[in-house]
Amino acid sequence: MTKYVNLQTFLFILPAIVLVGTFVYAFSIWNVFISLTDWRGLVTRIRFVGLENYLKLVSDPVAQKALINTFLLALTFIPLTMLIGLVVAILLDLELKGTSIFRTIFLLPLSFSFVVSATMWTWMFSPEQGTINSLLRLLHLNFLCQPWITSTEQSLWCILLVYVWQFSGYVTIIYYSGIRSIPKEHIEAAEIDGASTFDKYRYVVIPQLKGETVGVLTILLFYALRVFDLVYLLTGGGPALSSEVLATYMYRITFNQNLFAYGASIGTLIFVIALAIMVPFLILSRRR
């Protein structure tokens, strides 16, 4: 009977094993192999070139710009999103007046796809007819009007704003569920000891959200390193490569110029960076 149950369980998970093994591990290995060749897609001849693509990547000024933008976006997007999500989760837990309406409005971005979000924000950021500048002109604040995503200095920060807006609701849900799962006895003990609302959250609630913090940080980091959708739809990496990131550069190199091997080396670089950051962090978190 036990053998029958084990066989049945194995058959249920077999499709998932095959799919993950094929589309994750097998193609990851294939990507690394291709990055060591000169493959150009439809060209059937493949020549092994070793680390030539990676050496070219090191000296590529566009790749360097994309790498800096990727790190800059990650280092600002992750802490901002986590901070906003935590603060909003605490405000929801306090059950202030109008919380139900605010919860609906703040969590609304979760229901939008990246395409819808990008379309909406592109319209809002439009310098001439966009909602933001039009509202500023209506309030006679013309001096505050900005070129937004059409500016080489502002495009990356506009993308950052959209990403924080899109993901802060998700972080809020994770933190809010974590706060609600804390035993009430801990909260009541702090209140009996005379702890203020601020002290209650600082010394009792937030320290018990380490698991949620690790989970949120892991997910946001992977999104930040492979950020593509909103960047491509909002600016396409422009203007003048000011918002180019590794993922958009990889796409252009691979599908616009048919340099599949060079694009594969960029994909491998993103994967290595993610591992180099996440593995030590997860090991330290597990030890703690």
N, C-alpha and C positions, 0 to 999 in steps of 0.2 A: 504493500500500500504506500509506504514511504517513497519507494523508488518511482511509483506511478505519479505521486504528487510532485516529486522533484523534476521528473521528465516534463510534466505538464507546465510547471513553472518556467522551466528552461525554454519550452516552445513559445510561451507567451512573451518572454523577453528577447527571444532570438531575432525578430525583425529589428528591434531597437539596436541590438549588438551589431547586426549587419550594417545598418544605416550609419551608425556612429563610426564603426570601423572603416567603412568605405569613404564617407564624405568628410570625416574629420582626420583620422590618423593616416589613411592611405593617401589622401590628397595632400596632406601636410608633408608627407615624405616625398611625394611627387613634386611638390612646389620647391622643396629644398634641392632636389636633383636638377630640376629645370634651371634653377638659379646658377648652377655650375656649368651651364651650357650657353650656346648662342642661339637658342631656338627663337624663331620669329613667327610662330603660329602656323600658317598654312605651308610654310617651307618644311618639307619632310626631312631634309638633311639636318642632323643635330651634331654639333661638334663640342666636345668637352673643353671648357676654357678655365676650369678651376675657379679661383677667387677673383677673376678678372672683373666680373660685374660688381663685386663688393669693393674692389679698389677704385673702380670708376665712381661708385656711389659716394665714397669718402671725399673725392675731389669735385663732386657735382655741386655747384653753388645753389641750384634750385632745390636739391635734396637737403642741403644744409638749412636753407630757409624754411622748408617744409618741416624739418625736424624741430627747429626752434619754435615755430608756430604751434606744433603739436604739443610740445612740452609746456609752452606758455599757456595754451588753452587748458591743458590738464591741471596745471598748478593753480589756476584760478577757478576753473569750473568745479573741481571736486570740493575744496573747502567751502566755497560759497554755497553750493547746493546742499551740502551736509548741514551747514550752519542754519540756513533758512529752513530746511526741513525739520531740524530739531526744535527751533524756536516756534514754528507753526504747530508742531505736534504738542508742545507744552501748552500753547494757547488753547488748542482744542481740548486738551485734558482739563484745563481750568474751567471749561464750560461757561465762558463769558457770554454776555448777551449777543445774540446774532450769530452764534457759533455754527448753527446748522446751515444758514445761508452762506457764510464764509467758507465752510467746508466744501459745499457744492461748487462754489466759484473757484476756489483754489485748486481743487482736484480735477477741474474740467480739462486742463491740458492733457491729462492721462488718456482721455478718450480720443485725442487727435492723432492722426498719423503724421509722420514727418513731412509728407507731401503737403497735407493740409496746413500744417504749422508754417512751413516755408512759404507757401503761397500767401497766407495771411500776413506774415511779417514782411515779406517783400513789398506788398502793397502798403503796409504801414510805414516802412522805411523809405518809400519813394520820396525824393527830395522835392518834387514839384506838386504832386497830387496825393502824397501819402497822408495818412491820418495824423501822424505825430506833428509834422510841420504845418499841416492845415489847422490843427487845433491851436498850435502856438501862434499862428497868424491871426486866428479868430480872437485870441486873448491879447492881441497887440504885443506879442513877445517875439517879434520877428528876429531879434538879435540872437535868440536861442535856436533858431532853425539850423539844422546841420545836414551835410550831404549823406550821412549815415553809411550804408553799405557801398556807396559809390566812392567813398574816400579811402585812400590807401592807409590812413592812420586810424580810421574808425571801423573798418569792415570786420576785423577780427573780434573787436569788442562787441559789435552788434551780434555776431554769431554766438559769442559767449552769453549774452543776455538771453537769446532764444533758447539755448541749451539749458540754462539755469531755470528758465520759466517752464520748459518741457519736463524736466526731471525732478524738480523740487517737490512736486506733489507725490511722486513715487517714494521719495525719501521720507516724506511726512507720514505716509501710510506705514512704512516699516517702523519708524520710531514710535508712532502712536500705538501700534499694536504691541510694541515692546513695553511701553509705559503701562498699558492696560494689563499686561501679563505679570507685572510686579506684584507680589503678595501684598494684600491690603494691610497685613499686620505690620509690615515694615513702615508704611506710611503713617499708620496710626501710632506706632511707637515714637516716631519722630515728632508727631503733633503733641503727644503727651509730654515729651521732653521739652516742649516749648519752641520747637523749630519754626521759623518763619516760612512762608511759602517759597522764598528764594532759597533758603538753606535746605528745605525739603527736597527741592529738585537738584540742588548742587551736590549735596552729600549723600542722598539716598537714591534718587531716581536715575540721574545721569550715570553714576558709576556702574549701575546694573544694566546699562545698555551697550556694554562692550561687544557682545555677540552681534547685535544689530549694526553697530558701527563697522565691525570687520566685514560683514556681509555687504553693507552699502558701499563701503570703500572699494571692495573688490569689484563690484558691478560697475561702479562709476569709472574706475580706472580703466577697465577694459573698453567701456564706451568711449572714454576720452582718447585712448591710444588709437582706436580704429574709427574715430569720428569721420564720417563721410557724408551721410544723407543731407543734413541741413547745410553743410558747407557747400556741397555741390549744387544744391537747389537754390541757395540764397545768393552766392557770389561766384560759384564755379572755381573758387580759388583766387579770384581777382579782387579788386582791380590790380593789375601789375604784380600778380603773385603775392599780394599782401596778406591774403588769407589762405594761401596754399598750405595744406597739411599732407602728411605722408600718404594717407589713403587716397586723396584726390590726385596727388602726383602719380601714385601707382596706377590709378585708373587711366589717366591720360597717356602715360608711357606705354601701358599694355594695350589699350584698345584704340587709341588714336594714332599711335606710331608703330604698333605691332611689335614692340620690343618686349615680348613675353618673358624672356629670360631676365631682363633687367627689372621688369615689374615684379617678377617672382622674388628677386633679391630684396626689393623694398618690402614685400610681404613678409619675408623671413626676418628682416630687421625689426619690423613691428612686433612679430612674435617673440623674438629674443629680448627686446626691451620689456615686454610685458612679463616674461618669465623672470628677468633679472630684477624687476621691482617686486613682483608678487610673491615669489618663492621665499626670499628672506623675510618679508613682512608676515607671511602666513606662519612660518616657522617660529618667529618671535612671538606672535600672537598666541600660538598653540602652547608655547612654553609658559607664557604668563598665565 
